[in-house]
């Protein structure tokens, strides 16, 4: 299935190498978020929600790798260089590009495609 929504995640699996063994943060998560859609990801502490979305943004720790597909506005993010990922995060409001600025963070009250826009 091909989609051209705001964010399309397919079979995403962030994994981490440890001295003992590899650890999978989550197993094959798929989701599609369209412009204007409100989405909430909830769950107990520790099941991998943060690691999933850090992997979507290309911000995993050095020992982290991820499988699957991530398309943002139709552009495949998996496999982009760190420079290209930075450009995507920096040019799309709400894509996590300015994690230090609270006005630019993903908000649980904002709809997809509107986070970070100033009006």
TAUR-V375787 format. One record per residue. PSI is psi in degrees with one decimal (none if undefined). OMEGA is omega in whole degrees, -180 to 180 (* if undefined). D_CENTER is the distance of its C-alpha to the mean C-alpha in Angstrom with 1 decimal. Layout:
{{PSI & OMEGA & D_CENTER} {PSI & OMEGA & D_CENTER}}
This chain:
{{127.4 & 178 & 19.6} {131.3 & 179 & 18.3} {157.5 & 176 & 16.5} {33.2 & 179 & 16.0} {-167.4 & -179 & 14.1} {-51.9 & -178 & 11.5} {127.0 & 180 & 8.4} {112.9 & -179 & 9.6} {128.2 & -179 & 8.2} {122.9 & 174 & 11.3} {43.5 & -178 & 12.6} {128.4 & -180 & 9.7} {92.9 & 174 & 11.6} {135.6 & -179 & 10.8} {154.4 & -180 & 14.4} {135.3 & 176 & 16.5} {131.1 & 175 & 20.0} {163.8 & 179 & 22.6} {-30.3 & -179 & 26.3} {-45.0 & -176 & 27.2} {172.3 & 174 & 24.7} {145.0 & -180 & 21.2} {128.4 & 177 & 18.9} {123.2 & -178 & 16.2} {-44.2 & 176 & 13.8} {160.0 & -177 & 13.2} {108.5 & 169 & 14.9} {59.1 & 180 & 13.7} {134.2 & 175 & 11.3} {138.6 & 178 & 11.4} {153.4 & 176 & 10.8} {132.2 & -180 & 11.5} {124.8 & -180 & 11.3} {161.7 & 176 & 14.1} {135.1 & 176 & 15.3} {-3.7 & -178 & 17.0} {140.2 & 176 & 15.7} {132.4 & -177 & 15.1} {141.8 & 177 & 12.8} {134.4 & 175 & 13.2} {115.6 & -177 & 11.9} {158.5 & 177 & 14.9} {174.3 & 180 & 16.8} {163.7 & 177 & 18.9} {130.8 & 174 & 18.2} {-5.7 & -177 & 17.1} {-0.8 & 173 & 15.7} {10.3 & -179 & 12.2} {-49.5 & -179 & 10.0} {-42.8 & -180 & 9.0} {-35.7 & 177 & 8.8} {-51.1 & -176 & 6.6} {-27.8 & 171 & 3.7} {-37.2 & 178 & 5.5} {-35.8 & 178 & 5.6} {-38.6 & -179 & 2.7} {-3.8 & -179 & 4.2} {31.9 & -174 & 7.3} {31.3 & 178 & 8.7} {158.2 & 175 & 10.2} {164.9 & -177 & 13.9} {-33.2 & -179 & 16.6} {7.0 & -178 & 17.5} {143.6 & 174 & 14.0} {158.7 & 179 & 13.3} {143.8 & 175 & 11.2} {164.2 & 176 & 12.6} {-167.0 & -176 & 11.8} {139.4 & 174 & 10.6} {119.7 & 176 & 7.7} {129.5 & 176 & 9.6} {114.9 & -175 & 9.1} {41.4 & 176 & 12.6} {-11.7 & -179 & 14.0} {126.1 & 178 & 13.1} {122.0 & -179 & 12.0} {-30.4 & -179 & 9.6} {125.4 & 180 & 10.6} {-8.6 & 177 & 13.8} {150.3 & 176 & 13.7} {163.6 & 179 & 15.5} {-33.6 & 177 & 14.3} {-44.6 & 180 & 16.4} {-40.4 & 177 & 14.9} {-41.2 & 178 & 11.3} {-42.0 & 179 & 12.9} {-42.2 & 178 & 14.7} {-47.7 & -179 & 11.8} {-35.4 & -176 & 10.3} {-21.6 & -175 & 14.0} {-2.1 & 180 & 15.1} {103.5 & 179 & 12.8} {136.3 & 177 & 13.5} {-0.8 & -179 & 10.9} {13.7 & 177 & 7.9} {13.8 & -174 & 8.3} {-27.1 & -177 & 11.0} {67.2 & -175 & 13.7} {-21.7 & -180 & 12.7} {-15.6 & -179 & 16.4} {112.8 & -176 & 17.5} {-29.4 & -180 & 17.4} {-15.3 & -178 & 18.1} {-4.0 & -178 & 14.9} {156.7 & 174 & 12.5} {131.5 & -176 & 10.6} {138.0 & 178 & 13.7} {-10.2 & -179 & 14.6} {-7.6 & -177 & 17.4} {148.8 & 177 & 15.9} {154.4 & -180 & 15.3} {133.8 & 179 & 12.6} {-5.6 & -179 & 13.6} {-13.3 & -177 & 15.9} {131.9 & 176 & 14.1} {-8.5 & 178 & 15.8} {139.1 & 177 & 18.5} {139.0 & -176 & 21.9} {none & * & 24.8}}
